[in-house]
Every structure is written in C-alpha cells, then in structure tokens.
Amino acid sequence: MLKVCVIGMGPIGNRHADMYQCSPLAKLVGVCDIIKTRADAAAARLGVPAYYDAQEMLAALHPDLCSITTPAKKMAATTLYRPCRPRSRLPRVV
C-alpha cells in the first residue's frame, strides 16, 4: 500500500484525497494547503494531519506519492526539492 499525501486542498485536491481514501492501494497520510482553513477542514473530514508547509509535511510523513494540485501559476512555488522516496523502493502495481 502506498503512503500518499496531497498538496493544495481546493476542489481538485479534495477530489484526489477522496480517491486515495477510497483506494485499496493507497493510504492517505496527510494534506497540505497554505490556506489553513482549507487544510484544517480537509484534515478533519478525512482523519489525517493538516500541514501548511509542503516541505514540512514531506519531511514528517515520508510519503511514497504526493499529488500537487495547486493552481498552475503557483506550481513553481510548490516545487519539491527532493523526491518523496526513491523509485526502486515503490511496489509494482499491475
């Protein structure tokens, strides 16, 4: 099972989080948004911790996969400087 998190808890981020929550192949472990009310609302609804800084969330949770669902104009500010986990350690899903 992949540990996953979502950055950006607008409508698309919430959709991603809902899909991960329903998937038998994934375990949602955290959500992040710079707008605290969005992160807190999603975290309360989904039963996972809320974060307000993407790098802090990645360092704390060490996810296998991370959805970045921020608006395109803000993607550069959300750029991740290190991979979540080396590819060789990910399970193969067929």
C-alpha positions as a printed NumPy array, in Angstrom:
array([[  0.   ,   0.   ,   0.   ],
       [  1.361,   3.42 ,  -0.973],
       [  1.504,   6.239,   1.572],
       [  0.142,   9.325,  -0.207],
       [ -0.4  ,  12.985,   0.576],
       [ -1.995,  15.928,  -1.236],
       [ -0.69 ,  19.485,  -1.583],
       [ -3.399,  22.031,  -2.397],
       [ -6.802,  21.4  ,  -0.845],
       [ -9.077,  23.211,  -3.268],
       [-11.766,  21.285,  -5.178],
       [ -9.253,  19.206,  -7.18 ],
       [ -7.092,  18.438,  -4.141],
       [-10.134,  17.303,  -2.18 ],
       [-11.123,  15.084,  -5.103],
       [ -7.648,  13.495,  -5.155],
       [ -7.779,  12.974,  -1.39 ],
       [-11.222,  11.349,  -1.62 ],
       [ -9.996,   8.965,  -4.331],
       [ -6.922,   7.997,  -2.295],
       [ -9.105,   7.479,   0.776],
       [-11.284,   5.01 ,  -1.198],
       [ -8.429,   3.146,  -2.886],
       [ -7.27 ,  -0.205,  -1.503],
       [ -3.821,   0.555,  -2.984],
       [ -3.27 ,   3.829,  -1.125],
       [ -3.306,   5.207,   2.386],
       [ -3.814,   8.962,   2.681],
       [ -1.407,  10.174,   5.372],
       [ -1.666,  13.97 ,   5.189],
       [ -2.942,  17.074,   3.433],
       [ -1.348,  20.485,   2.95 ],
       [ -2.503,  23.959,   1.982],
       [ -1.146,  27.426,   2.715],
       [ -4.729,  28.457,   3.492],
       [ -5.07 ,  26.994,   6.983],
       [ -8.874,  26.751,   6.937],
       [ -8.737,  24.575,   3.789],
       [ -6.078,  22.277,   5.212],
       [ -7.857,  22.008,   8.573],
       [-11.268,  21.303,   7.021],
       [ -9.908,  18.57 ,   4.748],
       [ -7.858,  17.039,   7.563],
       [-10.858,  16.913,   9.897],
       [-13.081,  15.393,   7.201],
       [-10.502,  12.792,   6.157],
       [ -8.994,  11.972,   9.547],
       [ -5.403,  12.864,   8.642],
       [ -2.999,  15.565,   9.849],
       [ -3.063,  19.047,   8.294],
       [  0.105,  20.839,   7.238],
       [  0.633,  24.376,   5.986],
       [  4.111,  23.87 ,   4.508],
       [  4.769,  21.2  ,   1.863],
       [  8.419,  20.592,   2.763],
       [  7.488,  20.142,   6.427],
       [  4.791,  17.599,   5.517],
       [  7.133,  15.611,   3.268],
       [  9.861,  15.563,   5.913],
       [  7.438,  14.408,   8.609],
       [  5.455,  11.809,   6.654],
       [  7.907,  10.414,   4.061],
       [  5.129,   9.585,   1.546],
       [  5.591,   7.291,  -1.443],
       [  3.463,   9.569,  -3.629],
       [  2.317,  13.172,  -3.476],
       [ -0.376,  14.877,  -5.58 ],
       [  0.343,  18.55 ,  -6.202],
       [ -2.989,  20.159,  -7.02 ],
       [ -2.158,  23.828,  -6.698],
       [ -3.111,  26.274,  -9.488],
       [ -0.647,  26.271, -12.404],
       [  0.513,  29.815, -11.646],
       [  1.553,  28.685,  -8.143],
       [  3.235,  25.417,  -9.193],
       [  6.71 ,  26.957,  -9.247],
       [  6.345,  27.97 ,  -5.595],
       [  5.362,  24.398,  -4.725],
       [  8.323,  22.783,  -6.496],
       [  9.696,  19.917,  -4.45 ],
       [ 13.448,  19.841,  -3.979],
       [ 13.749,  16.145,  -3.152],
       [ 11.857,  13.031,  -4.193],
       [  9.358,  11.548,  -1.774],
       [ 11.077,   8.166,  -1.974],
       [ 13.463,   6.532,  -4.458],
       [ 11.581,   4.821,  -7.298],
       [ 13.304,   1.485,  -6.741],
       [ 11.508,   1.075,  -3.409],
       [  7.993,   1.58 ,  -4.76 ],
       [  5.841,  -1.527,  -5.104],
       [  4.86 ,  -2.513,  -8.602],
       [  1.136,  -2.159,  -9.299],
       [ -0.24 ,  -4.224, -12.179]])
